[in-house]
Amino acid sequence: MNGPEIALEVAPELRLFVAHDRRRGRTPVTTDGSSTLGHVVESLGIPLTEAGQLLVDGSPVPVSHIPGAGELVEVRAVRRPQQVPGAPLRFLLDVHLGTLARRLRLLGVDAAYESEDIGDPALAALSAEQRRVMLSRDRGLLRRREIWAGAYVYSDKPDEQLRDVLGRFAPALAPWTRCTACNGDLTEADKDSVSSRLEQGTQASYDVFAQCTACGRVYWRGAHHARLETIVEDAVREFGTAGDQAPTA
């Protein structure tokens, strides 16, 4: 770029996206004089999904603003909880976020997940078609214009990922109501109706079951229930109120 110089200040939460020499506070940026502020912000490494209010000399401006010489640009982080208008709050997760998808489903959050890498264009198109918030750690994917809405997942640790998403979007929690395998709805199931899907030991040891209305998977309070219950209780304690609980495998 060889045009007007502006001063840029990035919110502390967003400094991981920019070069190290821009993480200390206000730094100069030379623009080309024609690119929008949104393009300038993205060119520095910040996905627009993560940029909240943009201020020029203290006043809010749209991403379409063309920066002028001497302007002070402040890039703030997205305000939490973030409002996603225009559709029920639903998520789409890429191939690297399978554990997060299962935990969101465990809490009753609608979380579609692609277990195979279908490519960024297909994911972006699916986000737009189904009006789902795209969750990813791939900055390139989040820059695709087709995405209906998106969010960067900041951690690579599932516990922190879950807290990040719940804190950012504040989805309604309905634990034990969604299939962790396919995202379908769970319903109570009579033991006789699901007995053909159960091993003999399970039939002898358990009497309360739920079944997915989409894929048919059967759930009960099995060996892993205590660990899953801890995840649910921690999330509900911090982010929401649990509804009626159904059994899980």
Secondary structure, 3 states (H helix, E strand, C coil): CCCCEEEEEECHHHHHHCCHHHCCCCEEEECCCCCCHHHHHHHCCCCCCCEEEEEECCEEECCCCCCCCCCEEEEEECCCCCCCCCCCCCEEECCCCHHHHHHHHHCCCCEEECCCCCCHHHHHHHHHHHCCEEEECCHHHHCCCCCCEEEECCCCCHHHHHHHHHHHHCCCCCCCCECCCCCCEEEEECHHHHHHHCCHHHHHHCCCEEEECCCCCEECCCCCHHHHHHHHHHHHHHHCCCCCCCCCC
